Amino acid sequence: MEGDLFSGLSNGNQVDGKVLQTFQKSFVQVQNILDQNRLLINEINQNHESKIPDNLTRNVGLIKELNNNIRRVVDLYADLSNNFTRSMEPSSEGESSGILKSNGKANSKRIRSG
């Protein structure tokens, strides 16, 4: 599954397993929040349609929870974007940070001392 999801990443570059695990974990978190949001929206809609004062009052809290969840999703995607960008940049030591070139060879750039 991971190979399928990320096989086309960065023009054929290969990403190491740790990076893939981080991405997968974040995507699972996002999906869980989105699933929870679907349930919240359904409950909000039912409460709205019922027009029962207590249900309408409850919607205030549910909508706040929904907004917080949306913020969390935005934050997770921002973190994913930053992590992805960092994973595609060469490290300060001249290595590829786990990224292989499309020819399958690691970046062989050396840094000379002194």
MOPAC internal coordinates of N, CA, C and O (Angstrom, degrees):
PM7 1SCF
backbone

  N    0.0000 0     0.00 0     0.00 0    0    0    0
  C    1.4409 1     0.00 0     0.00 0    1    0    0
  C    1.5256 1   111.17 1     0.00 0    2    1    0
  O    1.2310 1   120.42 1   133.20 1    3    2    1
  N    1.3168 1   116.80 1   -46.80 1    3    2    1
  C    1.4568 1   119.76 1  -179.92 1    5    3    2
  C    1.5200 1   110.21 1   -60.54 1    6    5    3
  O    1.2310 1   120.41 1   137.86 1    7    6    5
  N    1.3143 1   116.81 1   -42.14 1    7    6    5
  C    1.4463 1   120.46 1  -179.25 1    9    7    6
  C    1.5152 1   111.38 1   -62.55 1   10    9    7
  O    1.2310 1   120.32 1   140.65 1   11   10    9
  N    1.3376 1   116.99 1   -39.35 1   11   10    9
  C    1.4534 1   120.82 1   178.64 1   13   11   10
  C    1.5151 1   111.00 1   -66.50 1   14   13   11
  O    1.2310 1   120.60 1   134.70 1   15   14   13
  N    1.3137 1   116.46 1   -45.30 1   15   14   13
  C    1.4561 1   121.58 1  -175.25 1   17   15   14
  C    1.5169 1   111.42 1   -65.39 1   18   17   15
  O    1.2310 1   119.67 1   141.06 1   19   18   17
  N    1.3145 1   118.24 1   -38.94 1   19   18   17
  C    1.4554 1   121.17 1  -173.19 1   21   19   18
  C    1.5293 1   112.99 1  -112.33 1   22   21   19
  O    1.2310 1   119.75 1  -167.33 1   23   22   21
  N    1.3343 1   118.08 1    12.67 1   23   22   21
  C    1.4571 1   119.47 1  -175.07 1   25   23   22
  C    1.5219 1   113.00 1   -65.31 1   26   25   23
  O    1.2310 1   119.65 1   151.61 1   27   26   25
  N    1.3298 1   118.28 1   -28.39 1   27   26   25
  C    1.4449 1   120.50 1  -178.64 1   29   27   26
  C    1.5104 1   113.66 1   -96.52 1   30   29   27
  O    1.2310 1   119.81 1  -164.19 1   31   30   29
  N    1.3007 1   117.97 1    15.81 1   31   30   29
  C    1.4585 1   122.19 1  -175.71 1   33   31   30
  C    1.5177 1   111.71 1   -64.82 1   34   33   31
  O    1.2310 1   120.59 1   -44.84 1   35   34   33
  N    1.2869 1   116.48 1   135.16 1   35   34   33
  C    1.4643 1   125.36 1   169.50 1   37   35   34
  C    1.5208 1   113.61 1    46.63 1   38   37   35
  O    1.2310 1   120.58 1  -119.79 1   39   38   37
  N    1.3061 1   116.50 1    60.21 1   39   38   37
  C    1.4625 1   122.11 1   173.59 1   41   39   38
  C    1.5250 1   113.05 1    52.42 1   42   41   39
  O    1.2310 1   119.81 1  -137.40 1   43   42   41
  N    1.3025 1   117.96 1    42.60 1   43   42   41
  C    1.4501 1   121.11 1   175.84 1   45   43   42
  C    1.5039 1   115.06 1    90.68 1   46   45   43
  O    1.2310 1   119.17 1   177.94 1   47   46   45
  N    1.3205 1   119.19 1    -2.06 1   47   46   45
  C    1.4663 1   120.16 1   176.33 1   49   47   46
  C    1.5157 1   109.02 1   -65.92 1   50   49   47
  O    1.2310 1   120.59 1   -31.87 1   51   50   49
  N    1.3081 1   116.47 1   148.13 1   51   50   49
  C    1.4552 1   120.73 1   178.04 1   53   51   50
  C    1.5180 1   109.26 1  -101.24 1   54   53   51
  O    1.2310 1   121.15 1   -37.80 1   55   54   53
  N    1.3258 1   115.41 1   142.20 1   55   54   53
  C    1.4612 1   121.13 1  -177.22 1   57   55   54
  C    1.5187 1   107.82 1  -110.82 1   58   57   55
  O    1.2310 1   120.11 1   -38.86 1   59   58   57
  N    1.3413 1   117.39 1   141.14 1   59   58   57
  C    1.4588 1   119.52 1  -177.98 1   61   59   58
  C    1.5329 1   111.60 1   -71.60 1   62   61   59
  O    1.2310 1   120.92 1   -15.13 1   63   62   61
  N    1.3264 1   115.85 1   164.87 1   63   62   61
  C    1.4565 1   122.82 1  -175.06 1   65   63   62
  C    1.5163 1   113.91 1   -61.27 1   66   65   63
  O    1.2310 1   120.22 1   143.56 1   67   66   65
  N    1.3303 1   117.19 1   -36.44 1   67   66   65
  C    1.4641 1   120.11 1  -178.56 1   69   67   66
  C    1.5206 1   110.98 1   -64.04 1   70   69   67
  O    1.2310 1   120.65 1   138.51 1   71   70   69
  N    1.3297 1   116.37 1   -41.49 1   71   70   69
  C    1.4614 1   120.98 1   178.51 1   73   71   70
  C    1.5244 1   109.37 1   -64.10 1   74   73   71
  O    1.2310 1   120.43 1   136.59 1   75   74   73
  N    1.3216 1   116.79 1   -43.41 1   75   74   73
  C    1.4648 1   120.60 1   179.15 1   77   75   74
  C    1.5221 1   111.34 1   -61.86 1   78   77   75
  O    1.2310 1   120.28 1   139.30 1   79   78   77
  N    1.3250 1   117.07 1   -40.70 1   79   78   77
  C    1.4650 1   120.71 1   178.84 1   81   79   78
  C    1.5213 1   110.94 1   -62.91 1   82   81   79
  O    1.2310 1   120.55 1   138.93 1   83   82   81
  N    1.3260 1   116.55 1   -41.07 1   83   82   81
  C    1.4615 1   121.12 1   178.15 1   85   83   82
  C    1.5188 1   110.32 1   -62.31 1   86   85   83
  O    1.2310 1   120.43 1   134.00 1   87   86   85
  N    1.3353 1   116.78 1   -46.00 1   87   86   85
  C    1.4589 1   120.71 1   178.75 1   89   87   86
  C    1.5195 1   110.81 1   -62.29 1   90   89   87
  O    1.2310 1   120.63 1   133.85 1   91   90   89
  N    1.3223 1   116.40 1   -46.15 1   91   90   89
  C    1.4575 1   119.94 1  -178.17 1   93   91   90
  C    1.5280 1   110.66 1   -61.79 1   94   93   91
  O    1.2310 1   120.16 1   137.06 1   95   94   93
  N    1.3292 1   117.29 1   -42.94 1   95   94   93
  C    1.4595 1   121.31 1   179.16 1   97   95   94
  C    1.5294 1   110.38 1   -59.80 1   98   97   95
  O    1.2310 1   120.73 1   135.69 1   99   98   97
  N    1.3236 1   116.20 1   -44.31 1   99   98   97
  C    1.4633 1   120.02 1  -179.88 1  101   99   98
  C    1.5184 1   111.13 1   -65.48 1  102  101   99
  O    1.2310 1   120.17 1   137.64 1  103  102  101
  N    1.3227 1   117.29 1   -42.36 1  103  102  101
  C    1.4635 1   119.90 1   179.76 1  105  103  102
  C    1.5268 1   111.40 1   -65.18 1  106  105  103
  O    1.2310 1   120.09 1   144.69 1  107  106  105
  N    1.3306 1   117.44 1   -35.31 1  107  106  105
  C    1.4670 1   120.47 1   176.44 1  109  107  106
  C    1.5258 1   109.79 1   -65.82 1  110  109  107
  O    1.2310 1   120.26 1   137.85 1  111  110  109
  N    1.3379 1   117.12 1   -42.15 1  111  110  109
  C    1.4679 1   120.38 1   177.50 1  113  111  110
  C    1.5265 1   110.65 1   -60.85 1  114  113  111
  O    1.2310 1   120.48 1   135.11 1  115  114  113
  N    1.3259 1   116.69 1   -44.89 1  115  114  113
  C    1.4625 1   121.04 1   179.42 1  117  115  114
  C    1.5236 1   109.80 1   -60.94 1  118  117  115
  O    1.2310 1   120.62 1   133.45 1  119  118  117
  N    1.3273 1   116.42 1   -46.55 1  119  118  117
  C    1.4688 1   119.33 1  -178.35 1  121  119  118
  C    1.5224 1   111.42 1   -62.02 1  122  121  119
  O    1.2310 1   120.23 1   139.85 1  123  122  121
  N    1.3309 1   117.17 1   -40.15 1  123  122  121
  C    1.4660 1   120.17 1   178.07 1  125  123  122
  C    1.5275 1   111.55 1   -62.12 1  126  125  123
  O    1.2310 1   120.59 1   138.11 1  127  126  125
  N    1.3271 1   116.49 1   -41.89 1  127  126  125
  C    1.4654 1   120.31 1   178.96 1  129  127  126
  C    1.5244 1   109.89 1   -65.99 1  130  129  127
  O    1.2310 1   120.18 1   137.85 1  131  130  129
  N    1.3344 1   117.26 1   -42.15 1  131  130  129
  C    1.4614 1   120.18 1   179.31 1  133  131  130
  C    1.5231 1   111.60 1   -64.16 1  134  133  131
  O    1.2310 1   120.35 1   142.34 1  135  134  133
  N    1.3245 1   116.93 1   -37.66 1  135  134  133
  C    1.4737 1   120.48 1   175.49 1  137  135  134
  C    1.5239 1   110.62 1   -62.61 1  138  137  135
  O    1.2310 1   120.95 1   137.45 1  139  138  137
  N    1.3383 1   115.79 1   -42.55 1  139  138  137
  C    1.4662 1   120.34 1   177.93 1  141  139  138
  C    1.5299 1   109.99 1   -63.84 1  142  141  139
  O    1.2310 1   120.19 1   140.44 1  143  142  141
  N    1.3134 1   117.25 1   -39.56 1  143  142  141
  C    1.4653 1   120.89 1   178.64 1  145  143  142
  C    1.5270 1   111.57 1   -62.34 1  146  145  143
  O    1.2310 1   120.49 1   141.37 1  147  146  145
  N    1.3244 1   116.66 1   -38.63 1  147  146  145
  C    1.4659 1   120.15 1   178.02 1  149  147  146
  C    1.5259 1   109.84 1   -59.77 1  150  149  147
  O    1.2310 1   120.46 1   136.30 1  151  150  149
  N    1.3359 1   116.72 1   -43.70 1  151  150  149
  C    1.4650 1   120.49 1   178.67 1  153  151  150
  C    1.5303 1   111.15 1   -65.25 1  154  153  151
  O    1.2310 1   120.48 1   138.44 1  155  154  153
  N    1.3275 1   116.69 1   -41.56 1  155  154  153
  C    1.4648 1   120.61 1   178.26 1  157  155  154
  C    1.5275 1   110.94 1   -61.60 1  158  157  155
  O    1.2310 1   120.42 1   135.26 1  159  158  157
  N    1.3182 1   116.81 1   -44.74 1  159  158  157
  C    1.4658 1   120.87 1  -179.44 1  161  159  158
  C    1.5210 1   110.64 1   -63.08 1  162  161  159
  O    1.2310 1   120.37 1   139.27 1  163  162  161
  N    1.3284 1   116.90 1   -40.73 1  163  162  161
  C    1.4692 1   119.93 1   177.53 1  165  163  162
  C    1.5253 1   110.72 1   -61.44 1  166  165  163
  O    1.2310 1   120.72 1   135.38 1  167  166  165
  N    1.3318 1   116.22 1   -44.62 1  167  166  165
  C    1.4644 1   119.72 1   179.79 1  169  167  166
  C    1.5247 1   111.31 1   -65.84 1  170  169  167
  O    1.2310 1   120.66 1   139.00 1  171  170  169
  N    1.3359 1   116.34 1   -41.00 1  171  170  169
  C    1.4674 1   120.54 1   177.89 1  173  171  170
  C    1.5296 1   109.87 1   -59.98 1  174  173  171
  O    1.2310 1   120.37 1   134.98 1  175  174  173
  N    1.3198 1   116.89 1   -45.02 1  175  174  173
  C    1.4695 1   120.84 1   179.54 1  177  175  174
  C    1.5279 1   111.95 1   -62.73 1  178  177  175
  O    1.2310 1   120.63 1   136.55 1  179  178  177
  N    1.3346 1   116.40 1   -43.45 1  179  178  177
  C    1.4667 1   119.73 1   178.75 1  181  179  178
  C    1.5230 1   111.06 1   -63.19 1  182  181  179
  O    1.2310 1   120.63 1   136.81 1  183  182  181
  N    1.3240 1   116.40 1   -43.19 1  183  182  181
  C    1.4624 1   120.34 1   178.63 1  185  183  182
  C    1.5265 1   110.85 1   -62.88 1  186  185  183
  O    1.2310 1   120.73 1   139.56 1  187  186  185
  N    1.3115 1   116.21 1   -40.44 1  187  186  185
  C    1.4624 1   120.29 1  -179.56 1  189  187  186
  C    1.5344 1   110.74 1   -65.10 1  190  189  187
  O    1.2310 1   121.15 1   135.20 1  191  190  189
  N    1.3250 1   115.40 1   -44.80 1  191  190  189
  C    1.4687 1   120.01 1  -179.66 1  193  191  190
  C    1.5215 1   111.84 1   -65.36 1  194  193  191
  O    1.2310 1   119.89 1   148.34 1  195  194  193
  N    1.3377 1   117.81 1   -31.66 1  195  194  193
  C    1.4675 1   121.00 1  -178.51 1  197  195  194
  C    1.5285 1   112.25 1   -69.49 1  198  197  195
  O    1.2310 1   120.51 1   151.94 1  199  198  197
  N    1.3241 1   116.64 1   -28.06 1  199  198  197
  C    1.4704 1   123.80 1  -178.84 1  201  199  198
  C    1.5296 1   113.18 1    56.76 1  202  201  199
  O    1.2310 1   120.83 1  -160.14 1  203  202  201
  N    1.3234 1   116.03 1    19.86 1  203  202  201
  C    1.4668 1   121.37 1   176.04 1  205  203  202
  C    1.5332 1   107.08 1   -80.05 1  206  205  203
  O    1.2310 1   120.15 1   -52.33 1  207  206  205
  N    1.3435 1   117.31 1   127.67 1  207  206  205
  C    1.4677 1   119.73 1  -175.44 1  209  207  206
  C    1.5282 1   114.37 1   -52.13 1  210  209  207
  O    1.2310 1   119.89 1   136.44 1  211  210  209
  N    1.3220 1   117.82 1   -43.56 1  211  210  209
  C    1.4734 1   119.58 1   179.83 1  213  211  210
  C    1.5299 1   111.50 1   -62.83 1  214  213  211
  O    1.2310 1   120.50 1   140.92 1  215  214  213
  N    1.3182 1   116.64 1   -39.08 1  215  214  213
  C    1.4689 1   120.18 1   178.93 1  217  215  214
  C    1.5231 1   111.24 1   -67.49 1  218  217  215
  O    1.2310 1   120.77 1   140.85 1  219  218  217
  N    1.3279 1   116.14 1   -39.15 1  219  218  217
  C    1.4622 1   119.93 1   178.66 1  221  219  218
  C    1.5273 1   110.49 1   -66.42 1  222  221  219
  O    1.2310 1   120.62 1   142.45 1  223  222  221
  N    1.3300 1   116.43 1   -37.55 1  223  222  221
  C    1.4654 1   120.79 1   176.70 1  225  223  222
  C    1.5274 1   110.04 1   -64.99 1  226  225  223
  O    1.2310 1   120.75 1   139.70 1  227  226  225
  N    1.3268 1   116.16 1   -40.30 1  227  226  225
  C    1.4746 1   120.86 1   178.53 1  229  227  226
  C    1.5298 1   111.07 1   -62.10 1  230  229  227
  O    1.2310 1   120.61 1   148.91 1  231  230  229
  N    1.3298 1   116.44 1   -31.09 1  231  230  229
  C    1.4646 1   119.89 1  -179.34 1  233  231  230
  C    1.5265 1   112.57 1   -60.38 1  234  233  231
  O    1.2310 1   120.44 1   149.66 1  235  234  233
  N    1.3268 1   116.76 1   -30.34 1  235  234  233
  C    1.4679 1   119.78 1   179.34 1  237  235  234
  C    1.5284 1   109.58 1   -57.96 1  238  237  235
  O    1.2310 1   120.56 1   131.11 1  239  238  237
  N    1.3146 1   116.54 1   -48.89 1  239  238  237
  C    1.4643 1   120.65 1   178.94 1  241  239  238
  C    1.5222 1   112.26 1   -66.65 1  242  241  239
  O    1.2310 1   120.64 1   141.64 1  243  242  241
  N    1.3295 1   116.39 1   -38.36 1  243  242  241
  C    1.4657 1   119.82 1  -179.80 1  245  243  242
  C    1.5307 1   111.15 1   -66.19 1  246  245  243
  O    1.2310 1   120.90 1   140.90 1  247  246  245
  N    1.3292 1   115.89 1   -39.10 1  247  246  245
  C    1.4630 1   119.59 1   179.18 1  249  247  246
  C    1.5287 1   110.00 1   -67.82 1  250  249  247
  O    1.2310 1   119.81 1   142.17 1  251  250  249
  N    1.3281 1   117.96 1   -37.83 1  251  250  249
  C    1.4719 1   120.45 1   175.63 1  253  251  250
  C    1.5231 1   110.43 1   -61.76 1  254  253  251
  O    1.2310 1   120.94 1   136.45 1  255  254  253
  N    1.3330 1   115.81 1   -43.55 1  255  254  253
  C    1.4640 1   120.07 1   178.26 1  257  255  254
  C    1.5277 1   110.49 1   -62.06 1  258  257  255
  O    1.2310 1   120.26 1   137.83 1  259  258  257
  N    1.3176 1   117.11 1   -42.17 1  259  258  257
  C    1.4620 1   122.14 1   178.11 1  261  259  258
  C    1.5262 1   110.56 1   -60.60 1  262  261  259
  O    1.2310 1   120.54 1   134.33 1  263  262  261
  N    1.3297 1   116.56 1   -45.67 1  263  262  261
  C    1.4706 1   120.27 1   178.62 1  265  263  262
  C    1.5210 1   111.66 1   -62.12 1  266  265  263
  O    1.2310 1   120.15 1   138.47 1  267  266  265
  N    1.3260 1   117.33 1   -41.53 1  267  266  265
  C    1.4698 1   120.61 1   177.18 1  269  267  266
  C    1.5219 1   110.94 1   -62.69 1  270  269  267
  O    1.2310 1   120.56 1   139.51 1  271  270  269
  N    1.3213 1   116.54 1   -40.49 1  271  270  269
  C    1.4664 1   119.99 1   178.33 1  273  271  270
  C    1.5247 1   111.34 1   -63.53 1  274  273  271
  O    1.2310 1   120.99 1   140.12 1  275  274  273
  N    1.3227 1   115.70 1   -39.88 1  275  274  273
  C    1.4692 1   119.26 1   178.62 1  277  275  274
  C    1.5232 1   109.75 1   -63.79 1  278  277  275
  O    1.2310 1   120.29 1   139.31 1  279  278  277
  N    1.3288 1   117.06 1   -40.69 1  279  278  277
  C    1.4716 1   120.79 1   176.41 1  281  279  278
  C    1.5265 1   110.99 1   -59.90 1  282  281  279
  O    1.2310 1   120.96 1   138.02 1  283  282  281
  N    1.3452 1   115.78 1   -41.98 1  283  282  281
  C    1.4693 1   119.90 1   179.39 1  285  283  282
  C    1.5274 1   110.95 1   -62.67 1  286  285  283
  O    1.2310 1   120.43 1   138.97 1  287  286  285
  N    1.3331 1   116.78 1   -41.03 1  287  286  285
  C    1.4670 1   120.48 1   178.86 1  289  287  286
  C    1.5269 1   110.00 1   -63.51 1  290  289  287
  O    1.2310 1   120.39 1   135.88 1  291  290  289
  N    1.3283 1   116.87 1   -44.12 1  291  290  289
  C    1.4674 1   120.58 1   178.37 1  293  291  290
  C    1.5330 1   109.77 1   -59.78 1  294  293  291
  O    1.2310 1   120.49 1   135.62 1  295  294  293
  N    1.3312 1   116.66 1   -44.38 1  295  294  293
  C    1.4709 1   120.38 1   178.98 1  297  295  294
  C    1.5247 1   111.61 1   -62.67 1  298  297  295
  O    1.2310 1   120.47 1   137.51 1  299  298  297
  N    1.3327 1   116.70 1   -42.49 1  299  298  297
  C    1.4680 1   119.94 1   179.31 1  301  299  298
  C    1.5270 1   110.72 1   -62.86 1  302  301  299
  O    1.2310 1   120.36 1   137.40 1  303  302  301
  N    1.3397 1   116.92 1   -42.60 1  303  302  301
  C    1.4651 1   119.34 1   178.19 1  305  303  302
  C    1.5246 1   111.40 1   -66.36 1  306  305  303
  O    1.2310 1   119.86 1   143.72 1  307  306  305
  N    1.3236 1   117.88 1   -36.28 1  307  306  305
  C    1.4668 1   120.68 1   176.71 1  309  307  306
  C    1.5283 1   109.95 1   -63.52 1  310  309  307
  O    1.2310 1   120.68 1   135.91 1  311  310  309
  N    1.3388 1   116.30 1   -44.09 1  311  310  309
  C    1.4646 1   120.32 1   177.51 1  313  311  310
  C    1.5286 1   110.84 1   -62.38 1  314  313  311
  O    1.2310 1   120.69 1   137.68 1  315  314  313
  N    1.3361 1   116.28 1   -42.32 1  315  314  313
  C    1.4615 1   119.99 1   178.07 1  317  315  314
  C    1.5221 1   110.89 1   -60.01 1  318  317  315
  O    1.2310 1   120.93 1   135.91 1  319  318  317
  N    1.3124 1   115.83 1   -44.09 1  319  318  317
  C    1.4587 1   120.44 1   179.60 1  321  319  318
  C    1.5239 1   111.04 1   -61.66 1  322  321  319
  O    1.2310 1   120.60 1   134.42 1  323  322  321
  N    1.3336 1   116.47 1   -45.58 1  323  322  321
  C    1.4678 1   120.04 1   178.37 1  325  323  322
  C    1.5188 1   111.66 1   -63.57 1  326  325  323
  O    1.2310 1   120.39 1   136.09 1  327  326  325
  N    1.3258 1   116.85 1   -43.91 1  327  326  325
  C    1.4646 1   120.92 1   179.09 1  329  327  326
  C    1.5277 1   110.95 1   -62.28 1  330  329  327
  O    1.2310 1   121.16 1   138.23 1  331  330  329
  N    1.3280 1   115.39 1   -41.77 1  331  330  329
  C    1.4593 1   119.22 1  -179.98 1  333  331  330
  C    1.5225 1   109.89 1   -64.13 1  334  333  331
  O    1.2310 1   120.41 1   134.47 1  335  334  333
  N    1.3169 1   116.82 1   -45.53 1  335  334  333
  C    1.4595 1   120.61 1   179.81 1  337  335  334
  C    1.5235 1   110.66 1   -59.61 1  338  337  335
  O    1.2310 1   120.71 1   134.32 1  339  338  337
  N    1.3416 1   116.26 1   -45.68 1  339  338  337
  C    1.4662 1   119.79 1   179.13 1  341  339  338
  C    1.5140 1   111.83 1   -63.57 1  342  341  339
  O    1.2310 1   120.36 1   142.80 1  343  342  341
  N    1.3267 1   116.92 1   -37.20 1  343  342  341
  C    1.4664 1   119.48 1  -177.92 1  345  343  342
  C    1.5169 1   111.91 1   -69.65 1  346  345  343
  O    1.2310 1   120.35 1   158.38 1  347  346  345
  N    1.3290 1   116.94 1   -21.62 1  347  346  345
  C    1.4599 1   120.40 1  -179.08 1  349  347  346
  C    1.5278 1   112.44 1   -92.12 1  350  349  347
  O    1.2310 1   119.75 1   170.39 1  351  350  349
  N    1.3308 1   118.08 1    -9.61 1  351  350  349
  C    1.4600 1   121.81 1   179.61 1  353  351  350
  C    1.5222 1   109.98 1   -91.94 1  354  353  351
  O    1.2310 1   120.65 1   -37.66 1  355  354  353
  N    1.3350 1   116.36 1   142.34 1  355  354  353
  C    1.4711 1   118.15 1   174.67 1  357  355  354
  C    1.5249 1   109.58 1   -64.31 1  358  357  355
  O    1.2310 1   120.66 1   -33.76 1  359  358  357
  N    1.3292 1   116.34 1   146.24 1  359  358  357
  C    1.4614 1   119.86 1   178.86 1  361  359  358
  C    1.5222 1   109.88 1   -72.20 1  362  361  359
  O    1.2310 1   121.11 1   -11.66 1  363  362  361
  N    1.3213 1   115.48 1   168.34 1  363  362  361
  C    1.4708 1   119.87 1  -178.91 1  365  363  362
  C    1.5265 1   111.63 1   -67.61 1  366  365  363
  O    1.2310 1   119.93 1   163.29 1  367  366  365
  N    1.3272 1   117.74 1   -16.71 1  367  366  365
  C    1.4561 1   120.87 1   179.33 1  369  367  366
  C    1.5149 1   112.08 1   -89.11 1  370  369  367
  O    1.2310 1   120.49 1  -175.58 1  371  370  369
  N    1.3426 1   116.67 1     4.42 1  371  370  369
  C    1.4581 1   119.58 1   177.56 1  373  371  370
  C    1.5118 1   112.95 1    86.96 1  374  373  371
  O    1.2310 1   119.75 1  -176.31 1  375  374  373
  N    1.3096 1   118.08 1     3.69 1  375  374  373
  C    1.4571 1   120.24 1   177.53 1  377  375  374
  C    1.5019 1   108.99 1   -91.73 1  378  377  375
  O    1.2310 1   120.28 1    -6.03 1  379  378  377
  N    1.3097 1   117.06 1   173.97 1  379  378  377
  C    1.4503 1   120.52 1  -171.91 1  381  379  378
  C    1.5232 1   113.24 1   -95.51 1  382  381  379
  O    1.2310 1   118.82 1  -171.62 1  383  382  381
  N    1.3070 1   119.85 1     8.38 1  383  382  381
  C    1.4714 1   123.49 1  -179.90 1  385  383  382
  C    1.5114 1   112.13 1    55.03 1  386  385  383
  O    1.2310 1   120.52 1  -141.12 1  387  386  385
  N    1.3172 1   116.60 1    38.88 1  387  386  385
  C    1.4526 1   119.37 1   177.76 1  389  387  386
  C    1.5106 1   113.70 1    87.14 1  390  389  387
  O    1.2310 1   119.79 1  -178.51 1  391  390  389
  N    1.3091 1   118.00 1     1.49 1  391  390  389
  C    1.4501 1   121.29 1  -179.36 1  393  391  390
  C    1.5234 1   108.50 1   -99.23 1  394  393  391
  O    1.2310 1   121.03 1   -46.06 1  395  394  393
  N    1.3158 1   115.63 1   133.94 1  395  394  393
  C    1.4477 1   120.59 1   176.08 1  397  395  394
  C    1.5176 1   108.83 1  -104.06 1  398  397  395
  O    1.2310 1   120.67 1   -32.80 1  399  398  397
  N    1.3126 1   116.32 1   147.20 1  399  398  397
  C    1.4561 1   119.84 1   175.28 1  401  399  398
  C    1.5164 1   108.55 1   -68.06 1  402  401  399
  O    1.2310 1   121.04 1   -15.06 1  403  402  401
  N    1.3305 1   115.61 1   164.94 1  403  402  401
  C    1.4573 1   119.64 1  -176.57 1  405  403  402
  C    1.5220 1   112.11 1   -63.00 1  406  405  403
  O    1.2310 1   119.57 1   160.99 1  407  406  405
  N    1.3330 1   118.43 1   -19.01 1  407  406  405
  C    1.4532 1   120.00 1   177.47 1  409  407  406
  C    1.5332 1   111.84 1   -83.33 1  410  409  407
  O    1.2310 1   120.24 1  -178.97 1  411  410  409
  N    1.3486 1   117.15 1     1.03 1  411  410  409
  C    1.4550 1   121.84 1   176.86 1  413  411  410
  C    1.5083 1   114.17 1    87.70 1  414  413  411
  O    1.2310 1   119.97 1   179.58 1  415  414  413
  N    1.3426 1   117.65 1    -0.42 1  415  414  413
  C    1.4625 1   120.78 1  -178.65 1  417  415  414
  C    1.5183 1   109.75 1  -102.04 1  418  417  415
  O    1.2310 1   121.07 1   -38.44 1  419  418  417
  N    1.2952 1   115.55 1   141.56 1  419  418  417
  C    1.4682 1   120.34 1   178.08 1  421  419  418
  C    1.5111 1   109.57 1   -71.23 1  422  421  419
  O    1.2310 1   120.87 1   -24.39 1  423  422  421
  N    1.2929 1   115.94 1   155.61 1  423  422  421
  C    1.4569 1   122.26 1   176.03 1  425  423  422
  C    1.5213 1   108.35 1   -60.86 1  426  425  423
  O    1.2310 1   119.73 1   -55.05 1  427  426  425
  N    1.3285 1   118.13 1   124.95 1  427  426  425
  C    1.4720 1   120.14 1  -174.82 1  429  427  426
  C    1.5143 1   112.65 1  -107.47 1  430  429  427
  O    1.2310 1   119.61 1  -158.87 1  431  430  429
  N    1.2973 1   118.35 1    21.13 1  431  430  429
  C    1.4591 1   123.52 1   179.89 1  433  431  430
  C    1.5279 1   109.75 1   -64.87 1  434  433  431
  O    1.2310 1   120.33 1   -46.85 1  435  434  433
  N    1.3224 1   116.98 1   133.15 1  435  434  433
  C    1.4549 1   121.71 1   178.70 1  437  435  434
  C    1.5153 1   110.62 1  -111.11 1  438  437  435
  O    1.2310 1   121.21 1   -27.63 1  439  438  437
  N    1.3080 1   115.29 1   152.37 1  439  438  437
  C    1.4650 1   120.49 1   174.15 1  441  439  438
  C    1.5198 1   107.15 1  -113.73 1  442  441  439
  O    1.2310 1   120.84 1   -53.90 1  443  442  441
  N    1.3215 1   116.01 1   126.10 1  443  442  441
  C    1.4623 1   120.38 1   179.41 1  445  443  442
  C    1.5092 1   110.06 1   -88.50 1  446  445  443
  O    1.2310 1   120.81 1   -39.42 1  447  446  445
  N    1.3171 1   116.05 1   140.58 1  447  446  445
  C    1.4622 1   119.07 1   176.21 1  449  447  446
  C    1.5026 1   109.84 1   -93.13 1  450  449  447
  O    1.2310 1   122.02 1   -32.85 1  451  450  449
  N    1.3394 1   113.74 1   147.15 1  451  450  449
  C    1.4461 1   122.76 1   173.65 1  453  451  450
  C    1.4432 1   112.00 1    70.49 1  454  453  451
  O    1.2310 1   120.10 1   180.00 1  455  454  453

